[in-house]
Amino acid sequence: MKNIVICGSTGSIGRQALDVCSWFPLRLRPVALVGGSNIQLLAAQVRQFKPQAVALADESKYADFKALLAEIPNCRTEILLGEAGVLQAAAWPAADMQVAAISGLAGLMPTLQGMAAGLDIAFANKEVLVAAGELVMQQVAESNSCFLPVDSEHSAIWQCLNSPEKPWTINREVSSLLLTCSGGPFRNADAAEIANAGVTETLRHPTWQMGAKITVDSATLLNKGLEVIEAHWLFNMPYEQIEAVIHPESIIHSMVQYSDGAVMAQLSYPDMRLPIQYALTYPERWANQLKPLNFAELSSLTFQKPDEERFPCFRLAREAGLAGGTMPAVLSGANEALVGAFLAGRIRLGQIADGLAAALAAHDNIIKPDLAAILQADKWARDFVANWLT
């Protein structure tokens, strides 16, 4: 039995991680859950999985949440509240592993807390590595924790490596990493269509079912830029050896090219529960209920280079990664604020790139930032965007 803390249990990754746990009730046990403000879903998860503890980040919902748990027969789940409660649950003493799926930089401290407690980390929060990659990977190297990627692209790379136990000490026989992406809903749209797109059409992702924020990031290709930065830290790979390629069918989830020219790829139908399960059950592979890949059903696998003119967010992300320091934290924080404004109907899709460019141009970069500087850069970016929007 592996005991698991799921940080962000009501989000897309958290819900799918609980799906995987439900497939293997005698082998995977959620012992603590962390949620934000969706108390109806969080209570339903407590009812189904009966964890030892549940952390409610939004303390204002405590009375209503407590009333919901009171309706569960023989519920003995301990309720933890606020930031302190989230951090307590993130390092729950009975746990072996944490699923790090809290969205945005809010997931940084719970991830660090889990590692400090010696938990293995199934990592699904790219913004944390984007903003604080050097700091996080230093703690990974100094801890006894396994740091296991959950993103489908990074999981694919991990699975294609010769030495998967510590992917951040990657074998130098690897010549390049190739991250695939679907191209999102505007893969074939012209620049004007992309720039003027609204919320409804942006959230119509052609292959993946994801949360709203990551779906918007996929539409702008900012998500792929964030994943390039994430891959740089996860696999200790120079940026010039990390490529992105649009692959609309979303069957190949990423590739590793070796120095002799051989390319290893991981293929499956698009379903996030597969990379989640691999992280939860590593180093074993367990039979599950997912549909196996049928090559006779595949008519073609196609590829194309990302167009940085139509998708400037991808270029801006690579530039921020290359600049290093606090620039990636500014990129991440500004993007979160801009995506929030877009989803609220305040701006059009193309203005996300405009706001990112403005924030990155205005920021005074701090090289080798400590945790305080990273958090300050994130706050600065959000404040900058708030002013820029007005």
C-alpha atoms as a printed R data frame, in Angstrom:
    type eleno elety resid chain resno       x      y       z
1   ATOM     1    CA   MET     A     1   0.000  0.000   0.000
2   ATOM     2    CA   LYS     A     2   1.288  3.464  -0.946
3   ATOM     3    CA   ASN     A     3  -0.156  6.355   1.069
4   ATOM     4    CA   ILE     A     4  -0.631  9.553  -0.915
5   ATOM     5    CA   VAL     A     5  -1.274 13.244  -0.239
6   ATOM     6    CA   ILE     A     6  -3.033 14.966  -3.127
7   ATOM     7    CA   CYS     A     7  -2.381 18.707  -3.110
8   ATOM     8    CA   GLY     A     8  -4.971 20.273  -5.401
9   ATOM     9    CA   SER     A     9  -7.422 17.365  -5.258
10  ATOM    10    CA   THR     A    10 -10.326 19.333  -6.752
11  ATOM    11    CA   GLY     A    11  -8.352 20.451  -9.824
12  ATOM    12    CA   SER     A    12  -8.044 18.545 -13.093
13  ATOM    13    CA   ILE     A    13  -4.871 16.645 -12.172
14  ATOM    14    CA   GLY     A    14  -6.053 16.015  -8.626
15  ATOM    15    CA   ARG     A    15  -9.374 14.558  -9.783
16  ATOM    16    CA   GLN     A    16  -7.635 12.285 -12.260
17  ATOM    17    CA   ALA     A    17  -5.102 11.194  -9.627
18  ATOM    18    CA   LEU     A    18  -8.037 10.127  -7.462
19  ATOM    19    CA   ASP     A    19  -9.433  8.238 -10.463
20  ATOM    20    CA   VAL     A    20  -6.193  6.285 -10.610
21  ATOM    21    CA   CYS     A    21  -6.351  5.618  -6.867
22  ATOM    22    CA   SER     A    22  -9.900  4.288  -7.292
23  ATOM    23    CA   TRP     A    23  -8.611  1.727  -9.796
24  ATOM    24    CA   PHE     A    24  -6.231  0.271  -7.207
25  ATOM    25    CA   PRO     A    25  -7.952  0.644  -3.803
26  ATOM    26    CA   LEU     A    26  -5.765 -2.004  -2.162
27  ATOM    27    CA   ARG     A    27  -2.520 -0.461  -3.421
28  ATOM    28    CA   LEU     A    28  -2.985  3.340  -3.522
29  ATOM    29    CA   ARG     A    29  -4.595  5.139  -0.582
30  ATOM    30    CA   PRO     A    30  -5.219  8.905  -0.386
31  ATOM    31    CA   VAL     A    31  -4.484  9.747   3.261
32  ATOM    32    CA   ALA     A    32  -4.730 13.539   2.926
33  ATOM    33    CA   LEU     A    33  -6.423 15.913   0.484
34  ATOM    34    CA   VAL     A    34  -5.807 19.615  -0.111
35  ATOM    35    CA   GLY     A    35  -8.460 21.773  -1.758
36  ATOM    36    CA   GLY     A    36  -9.223 25.442  -2.274
37  ATOM    37    CA   SER     A    37 -12.811 26.651  -2.327
38  ATOM    38    CA   ASN     A    38 -14.761 23.922  -4.152
39  ATOM    39    CA   ILE     A    39 -16.168 22.503  -0.935
40  ATOM    40    CA   GLN     A    40 -18.912 20.410  -2.567
41  ATOM    41    CA   LEU     A    41 -16.400 18.403  -4.588
42  ATOM    42    CA   LEU     A    42 -13.908 18.254  -1.722
43  ATOM    43    CA   ALA     A    43 -16.600 16.863   0.583
44  ATOM    44    CA   ALA     A    44 -17.555 14.284  -2.036
45  ATOM    45    CA   GLN     A    45 -13.918 13.213  -2.233
46  ATOM    46    CA   VAL     A    46 -13.782 12.855   1.547
47  ATOM    47    CA   ARG     A    47 -16.948 10.749   1.429
48  ATOM    48    CA   GLN     A    48 -15.478  8.420  -1.211
49  ATOM    49    CA   PHE     A    49 -11.878  8.066  -0.037
50  ATOM    50    CA   LYS     A    50 -12.138  8.679   3.734
51  ATOM    51    CA   PRO     A    51  -8.723 10.348   4.129
52  ATOM    52    CA   GLN     A    52  -7.167 10.935   7.531
53  ATOM    53    CA   ALA     A    53  -7.011 14.681   6.899
54  ATOM    54    CA   VAL     A    54  -8.349 17.316   4.526
55  ATOM    55    CA   ALA     A    55  -6.927 20.833   4.218
56  ATOM    56    CA   LEU     A    56  -9.254 23.658   3.189
57  ATOM    57    CA   ALA     A    57  -7.228 26.609   1.920
58  ATOM    58    CA   ASP     A    58 -10.231 28.966   1.893
59  ATOM    59    CA   GLU     A    59 -10.910 29.423   5.603
60  ATOM    60    CA   SER     A    60 -14.065 31.438   4.898
61  ATOM    61    CA   LYS     A    61 -15.772 28.227   3.740
62  ATOM    62    CA   TYR     A    62 -15.032 26.347   6.982
63  ATOM    63    CA   ALA     A    63 -18.536 26.404   8.509
64  ATOM    64    CA   ASP     A    64 -20.226 25.228   5.327
65  ATOM    65    CA   PHE     A    65 -17.553 22.593   4.728
66  ATOM    66    CA   LYS     A    66 -17.808 21.274   8.280
67  ATOM    67    CA   ALA     A    67 -21.575 20.961   7.808
68  ATOM    68    CA   LEU     A    68 -21.047 18.928   4.631
69  ATOM    69    CA   LEU     A    69 -18.668 16.547   6.403
70  ATOM    70    CA   ALA     A    70 -21.150 16.182   9.267
71  ATOM    71    CA   GLU     A    71 -23.518 14.550   6.762
72  ATOM    72    CA   ILE     A    72 -20.984 11.767   6.094
73  ATOM    73    CA   PRO     A    73 -21.634  8.761   8.365
74  ATOM    74    CA   ASN     A    74 -18.785  8.014  10.795
75  ATOM    75    CA   CYS     A    75 -16.540 10.667   9.210
76  ATOM    76    CA   ARG     A    76 -13.316 10.892  11.210
77  ATOM    77    CA   THR     A    77 -11.385 13.069   8.745
78  ATOM    78    CA   GLU     A    78  -9.463 15.860  10.464
79  ATOM    79    CA   ILE     A    79 -10.056 19.332   8.988
80  ATOM    80    CA   LEU     A    80  -6.998 21.574   8.568
81  ATOM    81    CA   LEU     A    81  -7.388 25.237   7.640
82  ATOM    82    CA   GLY     A    82  -5.609 27.950   5.703
83  ATOM    83    CA   GLU     A    83  -1.998 28.114   4.624
84  ATOM    84    CA   ALA     A    84  -0.782 26.401   7.784
85  ATOM    85    CA   GLY     A    85  -3.245 23.570   7.226
86  ATOM    86    CA   VAL     A    86  -2.172 23.160   3.594
87  ATOM    87    CA   LEU     A    87   1.479 22.879   4.633
88  ATOM    88    CA   GLN     A    88   0.612 20.412   7.396
89  ATOM    89    CA   ALA     A    89  -1.289 18.195   4.966
90  ATOM    90    CA   ALA     A    90   1.448 18.498   2.320
91  ATOM    91    CA   ALA     A    91   3.842 16.704   4.675
92  ATOM    92    CA   TRP     A    92   1.291 14.401   6.311
93  ATOM    93    CA   PRO     A    93   3.198 11.936   8.542
94  ATOM    94    CA   ALA     A    94   1.406  8.821   7.277
95  ATOM    95    CA   ALA     A    95   2.127  9.631   3.611
96  ATOM    96    CA   ASP     A    96   4.778  8.189   1.308
97  ATOM    97    CA   MET     A    97   4.149 10.481  -1.672
98  ATOM    98    CA   GLN     A    98   2.697 13.875  -2.512
99  ATOM    99    CA   VAL     A    99   0.913 14.657  -5.770
100 ATOM   100    CA   ALA     A   100   1.914 18.304  -6.300
101 ATOM   101    CA   ALA     A   101  -1.010 19.660  -8.333
102 ATOM   102    CA   ILE     A   102  -1.834 23.034  -6.759
103 ATOM   103    CA   SER     A   103  -1.997 25.511  -9.618
104 ATOM   104    CA   GLY     A   104   0.477 28.373  -9.904
105 ATOM   105    CA   LEU     A   105   3.182 29.524  -7.521
106 ATOM   106    CA   ALA     A   106   0.843 28.716  -4.618
107 ATOM   107    CA   GLY     A   107   2.128 25.167  -5.051
108 ATOM   108    CA   LEU     A   108   5.753 26.071  -4.286
109 ATOM   109    CA   MET     A   109   5.733 25.947  -0.480
110 ATOM   110    CA   PRO     A   110   3.655 22.711  -0.242
111 ATOM   111    CA   THR     A   111   6.071 21.046  -2.680
112 ATOM   112    CA   LEU     A   112   9.113 22.148  -0.683
113 ATOM   113    CA   GLN     A   113   7.375 21.087   2.543
114 ATOM   114    CA   GLY     A   114   6.711 17.609   1.161
115 ATOM   115    CA   MET     A   115  10.328 17.166   0.101
116 ATOM   116    CA   ALA     A   116  11.595 18.389   3.485
117 ATOM   117    CA   ALA     A   117   9.469 15.664   5.087
118 ATOM   118    CA   GLY     A   118  11.043 13.035   2.821
119 ATOM   119    CA   LEU     A   119   7.984 12.390   0.646
120 ATOM   120    CA   ASP     A   120   8.381 11.384  -2.972
121 ATOM   121    CA   ILE     A   121   6.854 14.046  -5.215
122 ATOM   122    CA   ALA     A   122   4.660 13.305  -8.232
123 ATOM   123    CA   PHE     A   123   5.098 16.729  -9.776
124 ATOM   124    CA   ALA     A   124   2.332 18.317 -11.863
125 ATOM   125    CA   ASN     A   125   2.825 22.053 -11.309
126 ATOM   126    CA   LYS     A   126   4.995 23.485 -14.067
127 ATOM   127    CA   GLU     A   127   4.765 27.073 -12.770
128 ATOM   128    CA   VAL     A   128   6.758 26.085  -9.674
129 ATOM   129    CA   LEU     A   129   9.693 24.839 -11.750
130 ATOM   130    CA   VAL     A   130   9.386 27.768 -14.133
131 ATOM   131    CA   ALA     A   131   9.594 30.333 -11.324
132 ATOM   132    CA   ALA     A   132  11.907 28.519  -8.916
133 ATOM   133    CA   GLY     A   133  13.558 25.730 -10.897
134 ATOM   134    CA   GLU     A   134  17.086 26.154  -9.565
135 ATOM   135    CA   LEU     A   135  15.923 26.349  -5.953
136 ATOM   136    CA   VAL     A   136  13.592 23.341  -6.262
137 ATOM   137    CA   MET     A   137  16.080 21.109  -8.064
138 ATOM   138    CA   GLN     A   138  18.769 21.965  -5.525
139 ATOM   139    CA   GLN     A   139  16.461 20.695  -2.792
140 ATOM   140    CA   VAL     A   140  15.689 17.588  -4.864
141 ATOM   141    CA   ALA     A   141  19.409 16.840  -5.148
142 ATOM   142    CA   GLU     A   142  19.914 17.330  -1.411
143 ATOM   143    CA   SER     A   143  16.880 15.297  -0.315
144 ATOM   144    CA   ASN     A   144  16.024 11.611  -0.353
145 ATOM   145    CA   SER     A   145  12.869 12.322  -2.320
146 ATOM   146    CA   CYS     A   146  12.146 10.978  -5.777
147 ATOM   147    CA   PHE     A   147  10.908 13.770  -8.057
148 ATOM   148    CA   LEU     A   148   8.637 12.178 -10.642
149 ATOM   149    CA   PRO     A   149   7.192 14.239 -13.536
150 ATOM   150    CA   VAL     A   150   3.464 13.987 -14.222
151 ATOM   151    CA   ASP     A   151   3.081 16.288 -17.262
152 ATOM   152    CA   SER     A   152   2.541 13.982 -20.234
153 ATOM   153    CA   GLU     A   153   5.492 15.443 -22.157
154 ATOM   154    CA   HIS     A   154   7.978 15.240 -19.303
155 ATOM   155    CA   SER     A   155   6.723 11.816 -18.273
156 ATOM   156    CA   ALA     A   156   7.319 10.675 -21.858
157 ATOM   157    CA   ILE     A   157  10.906 11.958 -21.789
158 ATOM   158    CA   TRP     A   158  11.460 10.335 -18.400
159 ATOM   159    CA   GLN     A   159  10.199  7.005 -19.761
160 ATOM   160    CA   CYS     A   160  12.520  7.252 -22.785
161 ATOM   161    CA   LEU     A   161  15.710  7.790 -20.780
162 ATOM   162    CA   ASN     A   162  18.328  5.105 -20.277
163 ATOM   163    CA   SER     A   163  18.674  6.021 -16.589
164 ATOM   164    CA   PRO     A   164  15.235  7.051 -15.312
165 ATOM   165    CA   GLU     A   165  15.980  6.832 -11.570
166 ATOM   166    CA   LYS     A   166  17.355 10.384 -11.365
167 ATOM   167    CA   PRO     A   167  16.405 12.114 -14.626
168 ATOM   168    CA   TRP     A   168  17.989 15.413 -13.540
169 ATOM   169    CA   THR     A   169  21.402 13.678 -13.829
170 ATOM   170    CA   ILE     A   170  20.681 12.882 -17.458
171 ATOM   171    CA   ASN     A   171  23.094 10.779 -19.500
172 ATOM   172    CA   ARG     A   172  25.126 12.981 -21.823
173 ATOM   173    CA   GLU     A   173  24.531 10.500 -24.633
174 ATOM   174    CA   VAL     A   174  21.249 12.412 -25.063
175 ATOM   175    CA   SER     A   175  21.628 15.020 -27.807
176 ATOM   176    CA   SER     A   176  18.176 16.646 -27.658
177 ATOM   177    CA   LEU     A   177  14.719 16.541 -26.104
178 ATOM   178    CA   LEU     A   178  11.691 16.989 -28.367
179 ATOM   179    CA   LEU     A   179   8.494 18.171 -26.681
180 ATOM   180    CA   THR     A   180   5.335 17.618 -28.681
181 ATOM   181    CA   CYS     A   181   2.200 19.748 -28.548
182 ATOM   182    CA   SER     A   182  -1.191 19.541 -30.221
183 ATOM   183    CA   GLY     A   183  -1.091 23.135 -31.467
184 ATOM   184    CA   GLY     A   184  -4.319 23.899 -29.600
185 ATOM   185    CA   PRO     A   185  -7.580 25.133 -31.148
186 ATOM   186    CA   PHE     A   186  -5.867 27.781 -33.302
187 ATOM   187    CA   ARG     A   187  -3.164 25.637 -34.897
188 ATOM   188    CA   ASN     A   188  -4.326 26.599 -38.401
189 ATOM   189    CA   ALA     A   189  -5.744 30.036 -37.578
190 ATOM   190    CA   ASP     A   190  -4.206 33.245 -38.888
191 ATOM   191    CA   ALA     A   191  -2.689 35.870 -36.595
192 ATOM   192    CA   ALA     A   192  -5.800 38.076 -36.562
193 ATOM   193    CA   GLU     A   193  -8.096 35.182 -35.575
194 ATOM   194    CA   ILE     A   194  -5.769 34.238 -32.714
195 ATOM   195    CA   ALA     A   195  -5.363 37.814 -31.515
196 ATOM   196    CA   ASN     A   196  -9.123 38.448 -31.417
197 ATOM   197    CA   ALA     A   197 -10.239 35.073 -30.054
198 ATOM   198    CA   GLY     A   198 -12.649 35.011 -27.128
199 ATOM   199    CA   VAL     A   199 -13.089 32.593 -24.258
200 ATOM   200    CA   THR     A   200 -15.543 30.122 -25.767
201 ATOM   201    CA   GLU     A   201 -13.508 29.194 -28.834
202 ATOM   202    CA   THR     A   202 -10.247 29.246 -26.875
203 ATOM   203    CA   LEU     A   203 -11.478 26.611 -24.429
204 ATOM   204    CA   ARG     A   204 -12.354 24.167 -27.232
205 ATOM   205    CA   HIS     A   205  -9.157 22.126 -27.070
206 ATOM   206    CA   PRO     A   206  -9.070 19.532 -29.871
207 ATOM   207    CA   THR     A   207  -7.555 16.590 -27.961
208 ATOM   208    CA   TRP     A   208  -7.134 17.152 -24.199
209 ATOM   209    CA   GLN     A   209  -9.650 17.750 -21.407
210 ATOM   210    CA   MET     A   210  -7.895 20.137 -19.006
211 ATOM   211    CA   GLY     A   211  -8.539 23.001 -16.639
212 ATOM   212    CA   ALA     A   212  -9.337 26.445 -18.057
213 ATOM   213    CA   LYS     A   213  -5.964 28.042 -17.304
214 ATOM   214    CA   ILE     A   214  -3.843 25.361 -18.964
215 ATOM   215    CA   THR     A   215  -6.266 25.221 -21.900
216 ATOM   216    CA   VAL     A   216  -5.723 28.940 -22.517
217 ATOM   217    CA   ASP     A   217  -1.951 28.437 -22.188
218 ATOM   218    CA   SER     A   218  -2.176 25.654 -24.765
219 ATOM   219    CA   ALA     A   219  -4.047 27.936 -27.152
220 ATOM   220    CA   THR     A   220  -1.299 30.595 -26.972
221 ATOM   221    CA   LEU     A   221   1.503 27.959 -26.944
222 ATOM   222    CA   LEU     A   222   2.717 29.631 -23.744
223 ATOM   223    CA   ASN     A   223   2.223 26.225 -22.141
224 ATOM   224    CA   LYS     A   224   4.853 24.739 -24.427
225 ATOM   225    CA   GLY     A   225   7.249 27.526 -23.552
226 ATOM   226    CA   LEU     A   226   6.703 26.823 -19.865
227 ATOM   227    CA   GLU     A   227   7.377 23.147 -20.537
228 ATOM   228    CA   VAL     A   228  10.672 23.996 -22.248
229 ATOM   229    CA   ILE     A   229  11.764 25.788 -19.053
230 ATOM   230    CA   GLU     A   230  10.475 22.884 -16.956
231 ATOM   231    CA   ALA     A   231  12.418 20.383 -19.083
232 ATOM   232    CA   HIS     A   232  15.574 22.479 -18.732
233 ATOM   233    CA   TRP     A   233  15.434 22.048 -14.948
234 ATOM   234    CA   LEU     A   234  13.996 18.536 -14.743
235 ATOM   235    CA   PHE     A   235  16.544 16.999 -17.091
236 ATOM   236    CA   ASN     A   236  19.503 19.366 -16.633
237 ATOM   237    CA   MET     A   237  19.472 20.065 -20.384
238 ATOM   238    CA   PRO     A   238  20.663 23.286 -22.096
239 ATOM   239    CA   TYR     A   239  17.925 25.270 -23.817
240 ATOM   240    CA   GLU     A   240  19.556 24.889 -27.226
241 ATOM   241    CA   GLN     A   241  19.043 21.122 -26.921
242 ATOM   242    CA   ILE     A   242  15.311 21.354 -26.181
243 ATOM   243    CA   GLU     A   243  12.936 21.603 -29.136
244 ATOM   244    CA   ALA     A   244   9.175 21.785 -29.511
245 ATOM   245    CA   VAL     A   245   7.197 20.306 -32.385
246 ATOM   246    CA   ILE     A   246   3.476 20.510 -33.120
247 ATOM   247    CA   HIS     A   247   1.925 17.049 -33.374
248 ATOM   248    CA   PRO     A   248  -1.850 17.443 -33.816
249 ATOM   249    CA   GLU     A   249  -2.745 13.798 -33.229
250 ATOM   250    CA   SER     A   250  -1.313 13.875 -29.666
251 ATOM   251    CA   ILE     A   251  -0.214 10.245 -29.896
252 ATOM   252    CA   ILE     A   252   3.533 10.787 -29.446
253 ATOM   253    CA   HIS     A   253   3.893 12.597 -26.122
254 ATOM   254    CA   SER     A   254   7.569 13.505 -26.487
255 ATOM   255    CA   MET     A   255  10.858 12.104 -27.743
256 ATOM   256    CA   VAL     A   256  14.509 11.765 -26.776
257 ATOM   257    CA   GLN     A   257  17.180 11.863 -29.467
258 ATOM   258    CA   TYR     A   258  20.516 10.216 -28.670
259 ATOM   259    CA   SER     A   259  23.947 11.123 -29.961
260 ATOM   260    CA   ASP     A   260  23.949  8.204 -32.405
261 ATOM   261    CA   GLY     A   261  20.784  9.520 -34.082
262 ATOM   262    CA   ALA     A   262  18.349  7.074 -32.483
263 ATOM   263    CA   VAL     A   263  15.058  8.574 -31.292
264 ATOM   264    CA   MET     A   264  12.989  7.057 -28.490
265 ATOM   265    CA   ALA     A   265   9.326  8.052 -28.227
266 ATOM   266    CA   GLN     A   266   6.467  7.303 -25.838
267 ATOM   267    CA   LEU     A   267   3.095  6.759 -27.527
268 ATOM   268    CA   SER     A   268  -0.444  6.390 -26.193
269 ATOM   269    CA   TYR     A   269  -3.901  7.832 -26.643
270 ATOM   270    CA   PRO     A   270  -4.160 11.240 -24.899
271 ATOM   271    CA   ASP     A   271  -5.218 10.580 -21.304
272 ATOM   272    CA   MET     A   272  -3.486 12.233 -18.338
273 ATOM   273    CA   ARG     A   273  -4.274  9.287 -16.111
274 ATOM   274    CA   LEU     A   274  -1.523  7.258 -17.793
275 ATOM   275    CA   PRO     A   275   1.405  9.537 -16.804
276 ATOM   276    CA   ILE     A   276  -0.223 10.095 -13.407
277 ATOM   277    CA   GLN     A   277  -0.384  6.345 -12.825
278 ATOM   278    CA   TYR     A   278   3.231  5.865 -13.925
279 ATOM   279    CA   ALA     A   279   4.387  8.439 -11.359
280 ATOM   280    CA   LEU     A   280   2.259  6.885  -8.599
281 ATOM   281    CA   THR     A   281   3.332  3.296  -9.283
282 ATOM   282    CA   TYR     A   282   6.948  3.788 -10.443
283 ATOM   283    CA   PRO     A   283   9.012  1.687 -11.030
284 ATOM   284    CA   GLU     A   284   6.172 -0.769 -11.700
285 ATOM   285    CA   ARG     A   285   3.569 -0.717 -14.475
286 ATOM   286    CA   TRP     A   286   0.129 -1.971 -13.488
287 ATOM   287    CA   ALA     A   287  -2.599 -3.127 -15.879
288 ATOM   288    CA   ASN     A   288  -5.430 -0.585 -15.988
289 ATOM   289    CA   GLN     A   289  -8.686  0.173 -17.781
290 ATOM   290    CA   LEU     A   290  -7.256  2.622 -20.331
291 ATOM   291    CA   LYS     A   291  -7.627  1.811 -24.012
292 ATOM   292    CA   PRO     A   292  -4.379  0.382 -25.438
293 ATOM   293    CA   LEU     A   293  -2.972  1.988 -28.563
294 ATOM   294    CA   ASN     A   294  -4.176  0.380 -31.798
295 ATOM   295    CA   PHE     A   295  -1.790  1.230 -34.631
296 ATOM   296    CA   ALA     A   296  -4.269  0.029 -37.254
297 ATOM   297    CA   GLU     A   297  -6.538  2.919 -36.225
298 ATOM   298    CA   LEU     A   298  -3.841  5.550 -36.796
299 ATOM   299    CA   SER     A   299  -4.111  7.061 -40.261
300 ATOM   300    CA   SER     A   300  -1.088  9.338 -39.915
301 ATOM   301    CA   LEU     A   301   1.242 11.087 -37.491
302 ATOM   302    CA   THR     A   302   2.115 14.614 -38.582
303 ATOM   303    CA   PHE     A   303   4.506 17.276 -37.327
304 ATOM   304    CA   GLN     A   304   5.235 20.952 -37.907
305 ATOM   305    CA   LYS     A   305   7.388 23.673 -36.398
306 ATOM   306    CA   PRO     A   306   5.697 26.176 -34.046
307 ATOM   307    CA   ASP     A   307   5.132 29.560 -35.705
308 ATOM   308    CA   GLU     A   308   6.536 32.179 -33.320
309 ATOM   309    CA   GLU     A   309   4.959 35.007 -35.312
310 ATOM   310    CA   ARG     A   310   1.437 33.706 -34.755
311 ATOM   311    CA   PHE     A   311   2.252 32.448 -31.254
312 ATOM   312    CA   PRO     A   312   4.559 35.053 -29.678
313 ATOM   313    CA   CYS     A   313   3.984 33.699 -26.166
314 ATOM   314    CA   PHE     A   314   6.127 30.679 -27.042
315 ATOM   315    CA   ARG     A   315   9.027 32.937 -28.056
316 ATOM   316    CA   LEU     A   316   8.620 35.111 -24.949
317 ATOM   317    CA   ALA     A   317   8.769 32.048 -22.701
318 ATOM   318    CA   ARG     A   318  11.990 30.806 -24.290
319 ATOM   319    CA   GLU     A   319  13.524 34.267 -23.963
320 ATOM   320    CA   ALA     A   320  12.564 34.421 -20.279
321 ATOM   321    CA   GLY     A   321  14.071 30.984 -19.704
322 ATOM   322    CA   LEU     A   322  17.311 31.968 -21.391
323 ATOM   323    CA   ALA     A   323  17.480 35.194 -19.366
324 ATOM   324    CA   GLY     A   324  17.074 33.199 -16.155
325 ATOM   325    CA   GLY     A   325  17.049 34.855 -12.753
326 ATOM   326    CA   THR     A   326  13.640 36.245 -11.841
327 ATOM   327    CA   MET     A   327  12.464 36.579 -15.451
328 ATOM   328    CA   PRO     A   328  10.705 33.180 -15.476
329 ATOM   329    CA   ALA     A   329   8.916 34.064 -12.220
330 ATOM   330    CA   VAL     A   330   7.705 37.285 -13.844
331 ATOM   331    CA   LEU     A   331   6.599 35.320 -16.906
332 ATOM   332    CA   SER     A   332   4.616 32.871 -14.776
333 ATOM   333    CA   GLY     A   333   3.027 35.440 -12.467
334 ATOM   334    CA   ALA     A   334   2.130 37.854 -15.256
335 ATOM   335    CA   ASN     A   335   0.636 35.060 -17.320
336 ATOM   336    CA   GLU     A   336  -1.554 33.858 -14.465
337 ATOM   337    CA   ALA     A   337  -2.906 37.378 -14.017
338 ATOM   338    CA   LEU     A   338  -3.426 37.894 -17.755
339 ATOM   339    CA   VAL     A   339  -5.163 34.544 -18.232
340 ATOM   340    CA   GLY     A   340  -7.448 35.412 -15.330
341 ATOM   341    CA   ALA     A   341  -8.304 38.706 -17.043
342 ATOM   342    CA   PHE     A   342  -8.928 36.880 -20.325
343 ATOM   343    CA   LEU     A   343 -11.240 34.306 -18.720
344 ATOM   344    CA   ALA     A   344 -13.122 37.183 -17.071
345 ATOM   345    CA   GLY     A   345 -13.692 38.752 -20.499
346 ATOM   346    CA   ARG     A   346 -11.515 41.809 -19.859
347 ATOM   347    CA   ILE     A   347  -9.047 41.236 -22.711
348 ATOM   348    CA   ARG     A   348  -8.801 39.271 -25.948
349 ATOM   349    CA   LEU     A   349  -6.414 36.360 -26.410
350 ATOM   350    CA   GLY     A   350  -3.733 38.310 -28.267
351 ATOM   351    CA   GLN     A   351  -3.404 40.793 -25.432
352 ATOM   352    CA   ILE     A   352  -1.901 38.085 -23.228
353 ATOM   353    CA   ALA     A   353   1.274 38.261 -25.318
354 ATOM   354    CA   ASP     A   354   1.181 42.076 -25.203
355 ATOM   355    CA   GLY     A   355   0.988 42.055 -21.407
356 ATOM   356    CA   LEU     A   356   3.743 39.446 -21.069
357 ATOM   357    CA   ALA     A   357   6.065 41.417 -23.333
358 ATOM   358    CA   ALA     A   358   5.408 44.606 -21.372
359 ATOM   359    CA   ALA     A   359   6.067 42.933 -18.007
360 ATOM   360    CA   LEU     A   360   9.279 41.253 -19.127
361 ATOM   361    CA   ALA     A   361  10.553 44.505 -20.674
362 ATOM   362    CA   ALA     A   362   9.841 46.489 -17.502
363 ATOM   363    CA   HIS     A   363  11.346 44.045 -14.995
364 ATOM   364    CA   ASP     A   364  14.832 44.496 -13.521
365 ATOM   365    CA   ASN     A   365  16.159 40.934 -13.560
366 ATOM   366    CA   ILE     A   366  17.739 39.476 -10.418
367 ATOM   367    CA   ILE     A   367  20.253 36.729 -11.165
368 ATOM   368    CA   LYS     A   368  20.521 33.817  -8.680
369 ATOM   369    CA   PRO     A   369  17.394 34.837  -6.718
370 ATOM   370    CA   ASP     A   370  16.572 33.373  -3.325
371 ATOM   371    CA   LEU     A   371  13.055 32.314  -2.339
372 ATOM   372    CA   ALA     A   372  12.105 35.798  -1.155
373 ATOM   373    CA   ALA     A   373  13.222 37.365  -4.439
374 ATOM   374    CA   ILE     A   374  11.232 34.799  -6.447
375 ATOM   375    CA   LEU     A   375   8.072 35.454  -4.452
376 ATOM   376    CA   GLN     A   376   8.602 39.205  -4.775
377 ATOM   377    CA   ALA     A   377   9.085 38.916  -8.555
378 ATOM   378    CA   ASP     A   378   5.825 36.984  -8.818
379 ATOM   379    CA   LYS     A   379   4.004 39.673  -6.805
380 ATOM   380    CA   TRP     A   380   5.647 42.441  -8.851
381 ATOM   381    CA   ALA     A   381   4.425 40.789 -12.060
382 ATOM   382    CA   ARG     A   382   0.844 40.528 -10.834
383 ATOM   383    CA   ASP     A   383   0.861 44.150  -9.671
384 ATOM   384    CA   PHE     A   384   2.344 45.242 -13.003
385 ATOM   385    CA   VAL     A   385  -0.393 43.446 -14.924
386 ATOM   386    CA   ALA     A   386  -3.098 44.975 -12.720
387 ATOM   387    CA   ASN     A   387  -1.786 48.441 -13.608
388 ATOM   388    CA   TRP     A   388  -1.263 47.518 -17.261
389 ATOM   389    CA   LEU     A   389  -4.858 46.329 -17.566
390 ATOM   390    CA   THR     A   390  -6.146 49.737 -16.496
